[in-house]
Amino acid sequence: MSWEHKYVKANSVKLHYVTQGKGKLVILLHGLFEFWYSWRYQLPYLSRHFKVVVPDLRGYNDSDKPHNGYDLDTLSSDICALIQGLGYEKAHIVGHDWGGSIAWHLARRFPASVDKLAVLSTPQRWQAVLSNGLSNGWGYLQNNWHLLALQTPGVPQWLIKDNLPSLLTYLFQQQAVRKSPFTRANAELYRAALQKPGVVPAVLQHVRHCLNLNDWLGSWLGNARLGQSVLPTLIMWGEDDVLLPSAIPGVQGLSGDCVIKRSIPDCGHWIQQEAPNSVNRELIEFLT
């Protein structure tokens, strides 16, 4: 069975999602500058065992693009409402990059809605990790210049639109270790998704909340209260991720018998696209 494109009203916004399979619900959350397509290797594989739903986050691709609601509280509420809108009480949640941050936050705010949690290339306290990285070296500044440049009001919108092809090449080709998934045709799909009306302003809000101290202070305080994790959690990262510090596993706040940590050698930030077989194998073993 091939995947299907559908829409659902969740938390007052219409979310576009792609779905495949039947059974227990698994939701896959994409990161910054991406859309549902970044999970193309996981959809058919996981759908052999689960009902897989991959939404475009609010503001991205074919989902609604309101003027606000890009903070972690609202984004996690979107996913909680998505679960309910699909007729489920809870779901396995898998997130990558900014989607992983939303997954962490969702597990804290709505623990009854999360069955198991898997986060890829995402430290639990991303704000602290970024701050440490930015203060520790010019190389880290060079690798993450796009996040800093997009914090400047007024400039970034035309900056993204005028330099979209080169920005995507930088992110998906230059910063990937295994480059084969990022073909010219795939780059065109990402570019087309980002060029849809209203997407760029929404992406800018996502990026700004990614580095927003108030968002992360609330998230950090909430996560600190979790202590030893009782929620089954899988943490995965590429050992050669240059977009986040290499010590991702060392900054995870959760520990305990319920936490599994897996690293993938010779792999960069875009872990589910660069090493789909390894990621699929780990997800199936963990979720089943």
Secondary structure, DSSP 8 states (H G I E B T S, - for coil): ---EEEEEEETTEEEEEEEE--SSEEEEE--TT--GGGGTTTHHHHTTTSEEEEE--TTSTTS---SS--SHHHHHHHHHHHHHHTT-S-EEEEEETHHHHHHHHHHHH-GGGEEEEEEES--TTHHHHHHHHHHH-HHHHHHTHHHHHTTSSSSHHHHHHHTHHHHHIIIIIIT-SS-TT--HHHHHHHHHHHTSTTHHHHHHHHHHHHT-HHHHHHHHHHHHTT-S--S-EEEEEETT-SSS-TTGGGG----STTEEEEEETT--S-HHHHSHHHHHHHHHHHH-
